[in-house]
Amino acid sequence: MISSSLLARQPKTIAIVGNGPVTALDAPKIDEADLVLRFNGARACGAAGQRVDILLLNRARVYMSKRINPVALHRAEEVWVNDTEKNGQVDWLFDRECKACYLGLEATEKARKRLQKYDPFLKSNPTTGAAIVAEFLDSLTDTEFHLFGFTHQGRQHTHDWDAEKRWFADLITAGALVSHSSSGPLARRNLAGHATYCARFLEKRTKHYVFNRVLHSGEATKRRIFGVDASA
């Protein structure tokens, strides 16, 4: 069971928002959930719904990436990392800026076991989405899970997208998951949303540079974040 004050509230509905397209018709449904979880770059946050209670990263180093949505990072009450604490603490600022919760390896192992029916040779590494669904199904038996933006495709060749797609389809058929995939135009940010995004992005990159490049004394961390010549 994940140690989280948010789960202790026993949410009745959780919106699990992937990074695939979400239509303007489905977007308002995300904010109606008791709890909203988004992944990694959380591209749709601020367009497909405004809320994010949990930002789930597959590695804490994603936090340092320019691809992360700074609005999602700012709004998330908790940041979960699908990794061990030892591997996850890659940045001096991370634990100071985020209320971090490290999931360890259990959620991924739970997903791997559930995927064995669809991937008998276990040749792939489960996605972070598969890992958290497996964890939630195991620990939150009285909660409804609503999926948005799940396309089960990506550039990573370490995942068996087809196996996960078939597993999710069976879960949806069985009523364990509710999938939202209405047709129509995609949800988009308005002008104010774009301005908020840009302001948060500038704030995050400036803070990241100052805290790590100027204030942090660990040369190993600087090299990992900024490169070999960081101390020059």
MIBAZA-225839 format. One record per residue (C-alpha): residue in three letters; x, y, z. Coordinates in nm, 3 decimals. Layout:
% MIBAZA-225839
+-----+---------+---------+---------+
! res !      c1 !      c2 !      c3 !
+-----+---------+---------+---------+
! ALA !       X !       Y !       Z !
...
+-----+---------+---------+---------+
//
This chain:
% MIBAZA-225839
+-----+---------+---------+---------+
! res !      c1 !      c2 !      c3 !
+-----+---------+---------+---------+
! MET !   0.000 !   0.000 !   0.000 !
! ILE !   0.135 !   0.341 !  -0.097 !
! SER !   0.192 !   0.570 !   0.200 !
! SER !  -0.002 !   0.879 !   0.094 !
! SER !  -0.226 !   1.120 !   0.279 !
! LEU !  -0.429 !   1.157 !  -0.040 !
! LEU !  -0.517 !   0.787 !  -0.052 !
! ALA !  -0.599 !   0.798 !   0.319 !
! ARG !  -0.897 !   1.015 !   0.223 !
! GLN !  -1.042 !   0.706 !   0.051 !
! PRO !  -1.134 !   0.868 !  -0.281 !
! LYS !  -1.440 !   0.724 !  -0.452 !
! THR !  -1.321 !   0.820 !  -0.800 !
! ILE !  -0.971 !   0.864 !  -0.944 !
! ALA !  -0.900 !   1.016 !  -1.285 !
! ILE !  -0.586 !   0.857 !  -1.429 !
! VAL !  -0.474 !   1.089 !  -1.709 !
! GLY !  -0.224 !   0.964 !  -1.966 !
! ASN !  -0.030 !   1.182 !  -2.208 !
! GLY !  -0.242 !   1.091 !  -2.508 !
! PRO !  -0.511 !   1.316 !  -2.660 !
! VAL !  -0.814 !   1.415 !  -2.452 !
! THR !  -1.116 !   1.575 !  -2.617 !
! ALA !  -1.275 !   1.900 !  -2.505 !
! LEU !  -1.586 !   1.699 !  -2.418 !
! ASP !  -1.400 !   1.467 !  -2.180 !
! ALA !  -1.174 !   1.731 !  -2.024 !
! PRO !  -1.426 !   1.862 !  -1.764 !
! LYS !  -1.482 !   1.508 !  -1.636 !
! ILE !  -1.121 !   1.495 !  -1.513 !
! ASP !  -1.169 !   1.778 !  -1.265 !
! GLU !  -1.486 !   1.615 !  -1.130 !
! ALA !  -1.294 !   1.318 !  -0.985 !
! ASP !  -1.207 !   1.299 !  -0.616 !
! LEU !  -0.841 !   1.252 !  -0.709 !
! VAL !  -0.652 !   1.334 !  -1.030 !
! LEU !  -0.326 !   1.158 !  -1.120 !
! ARG !  -0.111 !   1.257 !  -1.418 !
! PHE !   0.217 !   1.122 !  -1.556 !
! ASN !   0.564 !   1.259 !  -1.625 !
! GLY !   0.536 !   1.557 !  -1.861 !
! ALA !   0.160 !   1.586 !  -1.793 !
! ARG !   0.116 !   1.768 !  -2.123 !
! ALA !  -0.262 !   1.789 !  -2.095 !
! CYS !  -0.267 !   1.960 !  -1.754 !
! GLY !  -0.405 !   2.311 !  -1.797 !
! ALA !  -0.584 !   2.212 !  -2.116 !
! ALA !  -0.757 !   1.881 !  -2.046 !
! GLY !  -0.863 !   1.976 !  -1.696 !
! GLN !  -0.691 !   2.205 !  -1.450 !
! ARG !  -0.640 !   1.973 !  -1.155 !
! VAL !  -0.354 !   1.745 !  -1.064 !
! ASP !  -0.329 !   1.602 !  -0.714 !
! ILE !  -0.058 !   1.347 !  -0.789 !
! LEU !   0.217 !   1.383 !  -1.048 !
! LEU !   0.367 !   1.037 !  -1.108 !
! LEU !   0.717 !   1.027 !  -1.254 !
! ASN !   0.875 !   0.712 !  -1.390 !
! ARG !   1.207 !   0.849 !  -1.263 !
! ALA !   1.280 !   1.157 !  -1.053 !
! ARG !   1.518 !   1.275 !  -1.326 !
! VAL !   1.210 !   1.348 !  -1.538 !
! TYR !   1.159 !   1.638 !  -1.297 !
! MET !   1.474 !   1.799 !  -1.437 !
! SER !   1.358 !   1.766 !  -1.797 !
! LYS !   1.235 !   2.061 !  -1.999 !
! ARG !   0.949 !   1.838 !  -2.110 !
! ILE !   0.779 !   1.843 !  -1.771 !
! ASN !   0.472 !   2.059 !  -1.735 !
! PRO !   0.568 !   2.326 !  -1.477 !
! VAL !   0.201 !   2.398 !  -1.406 !
! ALA !   0.146 !   2.033 !  -1.309 !
! LEU !   0.458 !   2.033 !  -1.094 !
! HIS !   0.343 !   2.348 !  -0.916 !
! ARG !  -0.014 !   2.228 !  -0.857 !
! ALA !   0.054 !   1.868 !  -0.755 !
! GLU !   0.002 !   1.809 !  -0.386 !
! GLU !   0.225 !   1.501 !  -0.404 !
! VAL !   0.488 !   1.384 !  -0.651 !
! TRP !   0.525 !   1.008 !  -0.675 !
! VAL !   0.832 !   0.838 !  -0.820 !
! ASN !   0.804 !   0.488 !  -0.967 !
! ASP !   1.148 !   0.395 !  -0.835 !
! THR !   1.341 !   0.339 !  -0.514 !
! GLU !   1.443 !   0.636 !  -0.303 !
! LYS !   1.810 !   0.556 !  -0.359 !
! ASN !   1.774 !   0.578 !  -0.736 !
! GLY !   1.513 !   0.852 !  -0.726 !
! GLN !   1.701 !   1.123 !  -0.539 !
! VAL !   1.893 !   1.264 !  -0.830 !
! ASP !   1.853 !   1.635 !  -0.766 !
! TRP !   1.923 !   1.854 !  -0.463 !
! LEU !   1.614 !   2.064 !  -0.520 !
! PHE !   1.372 !   1.777 !  -0.583 !
! ASP !   1.285 !   1.687 !  -0.223 !
! ARG !   1.266 !   2.054 !  -0.132 !
! GLU !   1.031 !   2.149 !  -0.412 !
! CYS !   0.818 !   1.833 !  -0.410 !
! LYS !   0.648 !   1.625 !  -0.148 !
! ALA !   0.801 !   1.307 !  -0.281 !
! CYS !   0.668 !   0.953 !  -0.238 !
! TYR !   0.887 !   0.670 !  -0.370 !
! LEU !   0.692 !   0.365 !  -0.485 !
! GLY !   0.992 !   0.133 !  -0.499 !
! LEU !   0.966 !  -0.171 !  -0.727 !
! GLU !   0.646 !  -0.329 !  -0.593 !
! ALA !   0.398 !  -0.159 !  -0.828 !
! THR !   0.599 !  -0.258 !  -1.135 !
! GLU !   0.625 !  -0.617 !  -1.013 !
! LYS !   0.248 !  -0.629 !  -0.956 !
! ALA !   0.193 !  -0.511 !  -1.314 !
! ARG !   0.441 !  -0.767 !  -1.447 !
! LYS !   0.251 !  -1.049 !  -1.277 !
! ARG !  -0.084 !  -0.928 !  -1.413 !
! LEU !   0.062 !  -0.893 !  -1.763 !
! GLN !   0.195 !  -1.249 !  -1.765 !
! LYS !  -0.130 !  -1.366 !  -1.922 !
! TYR !  -0.070 !  -1.134 !  -2.219 !
! ASP !   0.311 !  -1.141 !  -2.222 !
! PRO !   0.401 !  -1.495 !  -2.107 !
! PHE !   0.774 !  -1.448 !  -2.159 !
! LEU !   0.778 !  -1.123 !  -1.957 !
! LYS !   1.006 !  -0.973 !  -2.217 !
! SER !   0.902 !  -0.613 !  -2.155 !
! ASN !   0.908 !  -0.362 !  -1.874 !
! PRO !   0.559 !  -0.244 !  -1.766 !
! THR !   0.481 !   0.121 !  -1.820 !
! THR !   0.430 !   0.353 !  -1.524 !
! GLY !   0.061 !   0.360 !  -1.617 !
! ALA !   0.037 !  -0.018 !  -1.595 !
! ALA !   0.225 !  -0.016 !  -1.265 !
! ILE !  -0.005 !   0.232 !  -1.094 !
! VAL !  -0.320 !   0.063 !  -1.226 !
! ALA !  -0.197 !  -0.270 !  -1.088 !
! GLU !  -0.122 !  -0.104 !  -0.753 !
! PHE !  -0.457 !   0.071 !  -0.734 !
! LEU !  -0.654 !  -0.242 !  -0.827 !
! ASP !  -0.474 !  -0.427 !  -0.551 !
! SER !  -0.513 !  -0.167 !  -0.276 !
! LEU !  -0.823 !   0.045 !  -0.354 !
! THR !  -1.104 !  -0.202 !  -0.389 !
! ASP !  -1.389 !   0.049 !  -0.342 !
! THR !  -1.267 !   0.312 !  -0.589 !
! GLU !  -1.374 !   0.381 !  -0.949 !
! PHE !  -1.086 !   0.438 !  -1.190 !
! HIS !  -1.145 !   0.659 !  -1.494 !
! LEU !  -0.891 !   0.657 !  -1.778 !
! PHE !  -0.820 !   0.953 !  -2.004 !
! GLY !  -0.557 !   0.991 !  -2.275 !
! PHE !  -0.439 !   0.628 !  -2.284 !
! THR !  -0.336 !   0.526 !  -2.638 !
! HIS !  -0.099 !   0.240 !  -2.547 !
! GLN !   0.169 !   0.350 !  -2.788 !
! GLY !   0.500 !   0.528 !  -2.763 !
! ARG !   0.861 !   0.544 !  -2.872 !
! GLN !   0.994 !   0.325 !  -2.592 !
! HIS !   1.071 !  -0.021 !  -2.723 !
! THR !   1.112 !  -0.163 !  -2.372 !
! HIS !   0.732 !  -0.174 !  -2.325 !
! ASP !   0.494 !  -0.428 !  -2.473 !
! TRP !   0.223 !  -0.184 !  -2.577 !
! ASP !   0.002 !  -0.451 !  -2.732 !
! ALA !   0.003 !  -0.668 !  -2.417 !
! GLU !  -0.091 !  -0.370 !  -2.201 !
! LYS !  -0.362 !  -0.264 !  -2.445 !
! ARG !  -0.522 !  -0.611 !  -2.430 !
! TRP !  -0.497 !  -0.619 !  -2.050 !
! PHE !  -0.662 !  -0.278 !  -2.017 !
! ALA !  -0.933 !  -0.380 !  -2.265 !
! ASP !  -1.018 !  -0.681 !  -2.049 !
! LEU !  -1.025 !  -0.461 !  -1.736 !
! ILE !  -1.261 !  -0.219 !  -1.910 !
! THR !  -1.486 !  -0.503 !  -2.024 !
! ALA !  -1.493 !  -0.640 !  -1.670 !
! GLY !  -1.586 !  -0.297 !  -1.531 !
! ALA !  -1.263 !  -0.255 !  -1.331 !
! LEU !  -1.174 !   0.055 !  -1.537 !
! VAL !  -1.384 !   0.319 !  -1.711 !
! SER !  -1.233 !   0.451 !  -2.033 !
! HIS !  -1.324 !   0.795 !  -2.170 !
! SER !  -1.264 !   0.846 !  -2.541 !
! SER !  -1.528 !   1.079 !  -2.683 !
! SER !  -1.489 !   1.213 !  -3.036 !
! GLY !  -1.453 !   1.579 !  -3.119 !
! PRO !  -1.192 !   1.857 !  -3.098 !
! LEU !  -0.903 !   1.817 !  -2.856 !
! ALA !  -0.885 !   2.013 !  -2.533 !
! ARG !  -0.652 !   2.313 !  -2.564 !
! ARG !  -0.516 !   2.585 !  -2.337 !
! ASN !  -0.662 !   2.931 !  -2.363 !
! LEU !  -0.449 !   3.245 !  -2.371 !
! ALA !  -0.440 !   3.274 !  -1.991 !
! GLY !  -0.335 !   2.911 !  -1.971 !
! HIS !  -0.044 !   2.969 !  -2.206 !
! ALA !   0.068 !   3.270 !  -2.001 !
! THR !   0.055 !   3.067 !  -1.678 !
! TYR !   0.253 !   2.786 !  -1.840 !
! CYS !   0.527 !   3.021 !  -1.963 !
! ALA !   0.556 !   3.197 !  -1.626 !
! ARG !   0.587 !   2.867 !  -1.437 !
! PHE !   0.836 !   2.731 !  -1.690 !
! LEU !   1.061 !   3.035 !  -1.649 !
! GLU !   1.031 !   3.015 !  -1.269 !
! LYS !   1.119 !   2.644 !  -1.265 !
! ARG !   1.420 !   2.669 !  -1.497 !
! THR !   1.558 !   2.971 !  -1.310 !
! LYS !   1.515 !   2.804 !  -0.971 !
! HIS !   1.666 !   2.480 !  -1.100 !
! TYR !   1.972 !   2.662 !  -1.236 !
! VAL !   2.031 !   2.879 !  -0.930 !
! PHE !   1.978 !   2.606 !  -0.670 !
! ASN !   2.185 !   2.341 !  -0.847 !
! ARG !   2.446 !   2.535 !  -1.042 !
! VAL !   2.515 !   2.813 !  -0.791 !
! LEU !   2.415 !   2.692 !  -0.443 !
! HIS !   2.469 !   2.317 !  -0.454 !
! SER !   2.819 !   2.215 !  -0.354 !
! GLY !   2.821 !   1.857 !  -0.488 !
! GLU !   3.029 !   1.844 !  -0.807 !
! ALA !   2.901 !   1.495 !  -0.889 !
! THR !   2.545 !   1.623 !  -0.893 !
! LYS !   2.642 !   1.920 !  -1.108 !
! ARG !   2.811 !   1.693 !  -1.360 !
! ARG !   2.506 !   1.467 !  -1.371 !
! ILE !   2.267 !   1.760 !  -1.430 !
! PHE !   2.470 !   2.009 !  -1.634 !
! GLY !   2.744 !   1.795 !  -1.792 !
! VAL !   3.116 !   1.728 !  -1.760 !
! ASP !   3.217 !   2.094 !  -1.777 !
! ALA !   2.962 !   2.215 !  -1.523 !
! SER !   3.225 !   2.327 !  -1.272 !
! ALA !   3.422 !   2.523 !  -1.529 !
+-----+---------+---------+---------+
//
